[in-house]
Each structure stands twice: as C-alpha cells, then as structure tokens.
C-alpha cells in the first residue's frame, strides 16, 4: 500500500465486482440477518424490494472483502517492483452508510473508493488520516451502496 504523501485527493480505486446469487444471499442472511425478504424469494417479491434482496450488511461485507483483497494485490505488486510497502493502521470508523437501492439476486455490484479528505494526525505525527468514499454500483450503472471510511495511513520517515 502507498504512503500518505503518495495519495492524492480525488484518487479513484476500482476494487472489484461481485455477483449476488440467491444462494449467497440466503446463506449470509441465515447467519447474520434472518429477515424474511433475505431468506425467501416469494417473501422478497411481496416486499418493498420486489425480489430476493441481499442484506445491506452483506453488500457492505463484500465491499470490505474486496478492499482488503485489492490492498493485498497492490502491496504484492509494489513489493515485486522493490518498492517500500506502507502498512496501514486501523480505521477509527465510518460515517454516512447508505443502502441506496436494493441488491437483488443476480445483481452484480462493482465497488470503488475515492479519496475525499486527507490531513495530518494532530496526536500522531507519524500518521496521516484519509477519508474515502466507498461506493457500489449495479450492472445498470445505478448506485446501490455508499459509506465514508476513515483510515490511518503511515507517513514516510524523514531522511
């Protein structure tokens, strides 16, 4: 991963896509969000969603999985080129979580991240703080998911 100084506001990162199958939706829902419209096609059709809908938490979990996988891929590529790889810190949280449109069985969601804000940490001068908007867009180009994430990113050492 990159260091704080190497990241620009507005930088966009496509992190991958995922197709939500009925089986995946039901399996996730049975374990983590057992609501009727996530577990049964008929109940989904009768709901406001109009079909078997993925849990919003499922949509968010897939985003996290793809963000981590893409970060690992980027780090491996950097290491293979002999570049120093930054080890990012934890996230102090997120805001503005929105499930904009339902994700139905068969939908493919493409996820991306755009850096919106970067600032130096006041308490930890060796770290910067990034805020990035994570989004999901379905196969029709419609936004379905969004949240603003914050992360600690290491700064390059002076000298």
C-alpha positions, -999 to 999 in steps of 0.1 A, spaced: 0 0 0 10 36 -5 22 61 20 2 92 30 23 116 9 18 94 -23 -20 96 -22 -39 124 -39 -74 137 -31 -97 125 -59 -77 93 -65 -101 66 -75 -95 29 -70 -117 2 -86 -116 -27 -61 -137 -54 -79 -171 -68 -86 -193 -94 -70 -225 -111 -83 -250 -118 -55 -266 -152 -61 -298 -164 -44 -277 -190 -25 -252 -164 -13 -280 -141 -2 -298 -168 18 -266 -182 34 -255 -148 46 -290 -139 58 -295 -171 76 -264 -165 97 -264 -127 101 -297 -110 90 -325 -135 90 -353 -113 77 -380 -128 55 -371 -108 23 -335 -120 26 -344 -157 31 -373 -164 7 -379 -154 -29 -417 -152 -25 -414 -130 6 -389 -109 -13 -413 -104 -42 -440 -94 -18 -418 -69 0 -409 -33 -10 -378 -47 -26 -397 -67 -53 -374 -97 -51 -350 -116 -30 -328 -89 -16 -293 -91 -2 -288 -78 33 -272 -44 34 -246 -59 57 -239 -85 31 -233 -57 5 -210 -39 30 -191 -71 39 -184 -79 2 -170 -43 -1 -147 -49 28 -135 -82 14 -127 -67 -20 -110 -37 -4 -87 -60 16 -80 -83 -14 -72 -53 -36 -49 -38 -10 -30 -72 -8 -27 -73 -46 -13 -37 -47 12 -45 -19 24 -76 -37 29 -56 -69 48 -29 -51 70 -55 -33 77 -72 -66 89 -39 -80 112 -34 -50 91 -5 -36 86 0 1 51 -10 11 32 11 37 14 -9 64 -18 10 71 -32 14 106 -67 7 118 -98 25 109 -113 47 136 -147 43 120 -170 52 92 -200 76 86 -228 81 62 -236 45 55 -263 43 28 -281 15 12 -294 34 -18 -311 7 -38 -318 -30 -32 -293 -55 -44 -314 -84 -58 -304 -120 -66 -284 -119 -99 -272 -83 -95 -235 -76 -99 -221 -48 -78 -189 -30 -88 -171 -13 -59 -148 17 -59 -131 40 -34 -124 78 -40 -102 97 -16 -121 128 -4 -101 142 25 -65 138 38 -50 155 68 -21 150 92 -29 135 126 -25 160 154 -17 135 181 3 110 160 27 129 137 39 97 120 4 91 106 -19 108 82 -57 104 82 -76 96 50 -113 97 43 -125 79 13 -160 73 -2 -166 36 -9 -194 30 -33 -212 1 -50 -228 4 -84 -250 -23 -100 -248 -36 -136 -272 -9 -147 -249 18 -135 -272 27 -105 -256 35 -72 -267 9 -46 -243 15 -16 -221 42 -1 -201 50 30 -174 74 41 -144 55 57 -115 68 77 -81 52 79 -47 59 95 -20 59 68 17 60 77 38 89 66 72 84 50 100 88 75 121 120 72 156 113 58 
